[in-house]
Amino acid sequence: MAVIENSKVTVVGAGSVGSSAAYACLIRGSARHVALYDIATEKVEAEVLDLAHGTQFTGSSDIVGGSDVSVAEGSHVVVITAGAKQNPGQTRIELAEVNAGIIRSMMPQLLEVAPNAIYVLVTNPCDVLTVLAQEATDLPLERIFASGTVLDTSRLRWLLAQRAGVSTSSVHAYIVGEHGDTEFALWSAATIGTVPILDWRPADGSAPFTPGELDEIAVDVRDAAYKVIQGKGATNYAIGLSSARIVEAILNDEHAVMPVSTVLHDFHGVDGVALSVPSIVSATGAAPIRETSFSPKELELFRHSADALLKVADSLR
């Protein structure tokens, strides 16, 4: 594996998500150098100072940052979290219009200082923005992708593990499609250890999973962010950790399988739309696993998700 030496990650956006991603990268040692960039000078300088004060306890990583895009110079990975939050009464398309403008104006500046970086979009709606950002930059498809359903998949595995009485790492299941309302669980491939999910028998003698219960769990995963936002105003810790994990898979050239969202080309009949599917994440970026199988019902859901996102993307072109 071609581990990147003297690695650098830049997180764009010093809001709750960006600051949490930078913090996660710092404490996990995801990269040798961590940078935080935001146009809000006072905010980003305060966040960097707060993070820097703790570097005695974080190992070998260091943190820099500021409101000049030059802080991203030489980055191997750029994680983009900058964007507007969805306001009460604002539609997802309206939010997409605002954030699409931000991404379009920002990408040329970032490419100028980090022309060889892998770009990971976290800003929502991340799937649509990935398509628009790729079109605006003409970057190779593998070098610009979204965090997609990596966090949703973690939420799914946690819920299944709690119910099954096993560790989260022993659950093998994925959320795929849109990072949003049309996402769905790939139940046909879900296992606990090597046991298909519907065949699992909990050790405590409780009832096995039923298709109806699995549907309810998938809904809980889809709506999890709403519950967190209602209680504390934003989701930040888990998305920060999942972003750091993606960074590590790139910088360590892990060839890790993760459900990130790339612009798909002739993938089960889907073309030109960014959707999350199990993909190999390495130093060259993300490559969808084309052999991923779907049941007939799952394929229908996948194409429905693609159609929904295509309409949004078309409305923003």
KAURFEN-V179976 format. One record per residue. N is the residue number from 1. BURIAL is # if it has 24 or more other C-alpha atoms within 12 Angstrom, else .. Layout:
BEGIN
n=(N | N)
burial=(BURIAL | BURIAL)
END
This chain:
BEGIN
n=(1 | 2 | 3 | 4 | 5 | 6 | 7 | 8 | 9 | 10 | 11 | 12 | 13 | 14 | 15 | 16 | 17 | 18 | 19 | 20 | 21 | 22 | 23 | 24 | 25 | 26 | 27 | 28 | 29 | 30 | 31 | 32 | 33 | 34 | 35 | 36 | 37 | 38 | 39 | 40 | 41 | 42 | 43 | 44 | 45 | 46 | 47 | 48 | 49 | 50 | 51 | 52 | 53 | 54 | 55 | 56 | 57 | 58 | 59 | 60 | 61 | 62 | 63 | 64 | 65 | 66 | 67 | 68 | 69 | 70 | 71 | 72 | 73 | 74 | 75 | 76 | 77 | 78 | 79 | 80 | 81 | 82 | 83 | 84 | 85 | 86 | 87 | 88 | 89 | 90 | 91 | 92 | 93 | 94 | 95 | 96 | 97 | 98 | 99 | 100 | 101 | 102 | 103 | 104 | 105 | 106 | 107 | 108 | 109 | 110 | 111 | 112 | 113 | 114 | 115 | 116 | 117 | 118 | 119 | 120 | 121 | 122 | 123 | 124 | 125 | 126 | 127 | 128 | 129 | 130 | 131 | 132 | 133 | 134 | 135 | 136 | 137 | 138 | 139 | 140 | 141 | 142 | 143 | 144 | 145 | 146 | 147 | 148 | 149 | 150 | 151 | 152 | 153 | 154 | 155 | 156 | 157 | 158 | 159 | 160 | 161 | 162 | 163 | 164 | 165 | 166 | 167 | 168 | 169 | 170 | 171 | 172 | 173 | 174 | 175 | 176 | 177 | 178 | 179 | 180 | 181 | 182 | 183 | 184 | 185 | 186 | 187 | 188 | 189 | 190 | 191 | 192 | 193 | 194 | 195 | 196 | 197 | 198 | 199 | 200 | 201 | 202 | 203 | 204 | 205 | 206 | 207 | 208 | 209 | 210 | 211 | 212 | 213 | 214 | 215 | 216 | 217 | 218 | 219 | 220 | 221 | 222 | 223 | 224 | 225 | 226 | 227 | 228 | 229 | 230 | 231 | 232 | 233 | 234 | 235 | 236 | 237 | 238 | 239 | 240 | 241 | 242 | 243 | 244 | 245 | 246 | 247 | 248 | 249 | 250 | 251 | 252 | 253 | 254 | 255 | 256 | 257 | 258 | 259 | 260 | 261 | 262 | 263 | 264 | 265 | 266 | 267 | 268 | 269 | 270 | 271 | 272 | 273 | 274 | 275 | 276 | 277 | 278 | 279 | 280 | 281 | 282 | 283 | 284 | 285 | 286 | 287 | 288 | 289 | 290 | 291 | 292 | 293 | 294 | 295 | 296 | 297 | 298 | 299 | 300 | 301 | 302 | 303 | 304 | 305 | 306 | 307 | 308 | 309 | 310 | 311 | 312 | 313 | 314 | 315 | 316 | 317)
burial=(. | . | . | # | . | . | # | # | # | # | # | # | # | # | # | # | # | # | # | # | # | # | # | # | # | # | # | # | # | # | # | # | # | # | # | # | # | # | # | . | . | . | . | # | # | . | # | # | . | . | # | # | . | . | # | . | . | # | . | . | # | # | # | # | # | # | # | . | # | # | # | # | # | # | # | # | # | # | # | # | # | # | # | # | # | . | . | . | . | . | . | # | # | . | # | # | # | # | # | # | . | # | # | # | . | # | # | . | . | # | # | . | . | # | # | # | # | # | # | # | # | # | # | # | # | # | # | # | # | # | # | # | # | # | # | . | # | . | # | # | # | # | # | # | # | # | # | # | # | # | # | # | # | # | # | # | # | # | # | # | # | . | # | # | # | . | . | . | . | . | # | # | # | # | # | # | # | # | # | # | # | # | # | # | # | # | # | # | # | # | # | # | . | . | . | . | # | # | . | # | . | . | . | . | . | . | . | . | # | . | . | . | . | # | . | . | # | # | # | # | # | # | . | # | # | . | . | . | . | . | . | . | . | # | # | # | # | # | # | # | # | # | # | # | # | # | # | # | # | # | # | # | # | # | # | # | # | # | # | # | # | # | # | # | . | . | # | # | . | # | . | # | # | # | # | # | # | # | # | # | # | # | # | # | # | # | # | # | # | . | . | . | . | # | . | . | . | # | # | . | # | # | # | # | # | # | # | # | # | # | . | # | # | . | . | # | .)
END
